Amino acid sequence: MKPIIDELDKQHMNKELPDLVPGDTVRVFVRIVEGNKERTQAFEGTILKKRGSGVGKTITVRKVFQGVGVERVFPVFSPRIEKITVVRKGDVKRAKLYYLRERIGKATRIKEKITKTEK
């Protein structure tokens, strides 16, 4: 039973994904169908949490639009998701960033993780 499920998971997990960590600012490109037309829309925000594994893996992304906080849950391996790009790497010390919901303005800033580059 388990090998069959693993085989199905491998078929659907064929996307190349960057390393997604809570605190990162990401741009998620989602395909949207309006009538008979299809277009791509970008949703840029901070990853609050990751959950699940395999095909059921999801990320919750939060942005503030016109003073209102908007959160969306994206299934990472959904065919509706075209690609995910990391805009900034965040440096946080916890796995779930729910405390950002109560904060506004400059209090929501997250330090940027600076990585050493090789010469």
C-alpha positions as CSV (number, residue, x, y, z in Angstrom):
1,M,0.0,0.0,0.0
2,K,2.7,2.5,1.0
3,P,4.9,2.0,-2.1
4,I,1.9,2.8,-4.4
5,I,1.3,6.1,-2.6
6,D,5.0,7.0,-2.8
7,E,5.0,6.3,-6.5
8,L,2.0,8.6,-7.0
9,D,3.6,11.3,-5.0
10,K,6.8,11.2,-7.1
11,Q,4.7,11.7,-10.3
12,H,3.2,14.9,-9.0
13,M,6.2,16.3,-7.2
14,N,8.2,17.1,-10.4
15,K,8.6,20.8,-9.8
16,E,12.0,22.5,-9.2
17,L,11.5,24.5,-6.0
18,P,13.7,26.9,-4.2
19,D,14.4,26.3,-0.5
20,L,11.2,27.8,1.2
21,V,11.6,28.8,4.8
22,P,9.3,30.9,7.1
23,G,10.4,34.5,7.0
24,D,11.3,34.5,3.4
25,T,9.7,37.0,1.1
26,V,8.4,35.1,-2.0
27,R,6.6,35.8,-5.2
28,V,4.1,33.1,-6.1
29,F,2.9,33.0,-9.7
30,V,-0.6,31.6,-9.8
31,R,-2.7,30.7,-13.0
32,I,-6.1,32.3,-12.8
33,V,-9.0,31.4,-15.1
34,E,-11.5,34.2,-15.9
35,G,-14.2,33.1,-18.2
36,N,-12.4,31.3,-21.0
37,K,-9.2,33.3,-20.6
38,E,-6.2,32.2,-18.4
39,R,-3.6,34.6,-17.0
40,T,-0.9,34.6,-14.4
41,Q,-1.0,36.7,-11.3
42,A,1.8,37.2,-8.8
43,F,1.2,37.2,-5.1
44,E,4.2,38.6,-3.1
45,G,4.4,38.3,0.6
46,T,6.2,36.7,3.6
47,I,5.9,33.0,4.4
48,L,4.3,32.6,7.8
49,K,4.3,28.8,7.9
50,K,5.0,25.6,6.1
51,R,3.0,22.4,6.8
52,G,2.7,18.9,5.4
53,S,5.1,16.9,3.4
54,G,5.1,15.3,-0.1
55,V,2.2,16.3,-2.4
56,G,0.2,17.8,0.5
57,K,2.9,20.4,1.4
58,T,1.5,23.9,1.7
59,I,2.8,27.4,2.5
60,T,0.9,30.3,4.0
61,V,1.9,33.6,2.5
62,R,0.9,37.0,4.0
63,K,1.0,40.5,2.5
64,V,-0.6,43.8,3.5
65,F,-2.7,45.4,0.7
66,Q,-4.2,48.8,1.2
67,G,-3.8,48.5,5.0
68,V,-5.5,45.1,5.2
69,G,-3.6,41.9,5.8
70,V,-4.2,39.2,3.2
71,E,-3.1,35.6,3.8
72,R,-3.3,32.8,1.2
73,V,-2.5,29.1,1.5
74,F,-0.7,27.7,-1.5
75,P,-0.4,23.9,-2.2
76,V,3.2,23.9,-3.3
77,F,2.8,21.1,-5.9
78,S,-0.5,22.4,-7.3
79,P,-0.7,22.6,-11.1
80,R,-2.2,26.1,-10.7
81,I,1.1,27.3,-9.3
82,E,3.4,28.3,-12.2
83,K,6.5,29.1,-10.2
84,I,7.7,30.4,-6.8
85,T,10.7,32.8,-6.6
86,V,12.4,33.9,-3.4
87,V,12.8,37.7,-3.3
88,R,14.5,38.0,0.1
89,K,15.8,35.4,2.6
90,G,14.5,36.1,6.1
91,D,16.4,35.5,9.3
92,V,13.9,34.3,12.0
93,K,14.2,32.1,15.0
94,R,10.9,30.3,14.9
95,A,8.8,28.1,12.6
96,K,5.5,29.8,12.7
97,L,5.4,33.6,12.4
98,Y,1.8,34.2,13.7
99,Y,3.0,37.2,15.7
100,L,3.2,39.2,12.5
101,R,-0.6,39.3,12.3
102,E,-0.8,41.7,15.3
103,R,1.9,44.0,14.0
104,I,1.6,46.9,11.5
105,G,4.0,49.0,9.5
106,K,7.7,48.9,10.3
107,A,7.1,46.4,13.2
108,T,6.5,43.7,10.6
109,R,10.1,44.0,9.1
110,I,12.2,40.9,9.2
111,K,16.0,40.9,9.2
112,E,17.6,39.7,6.0
113,K,19.8,36.6,6.1
114,I,23.2,37.4,4.8
115,T,25.0,34.4,3.4
116,K,28.7,34.2,2.8
117,T,29.6,33.9,-0.9
118,E,32.7,32.0,-2.0
119,K,35.3,33.7,-4.2
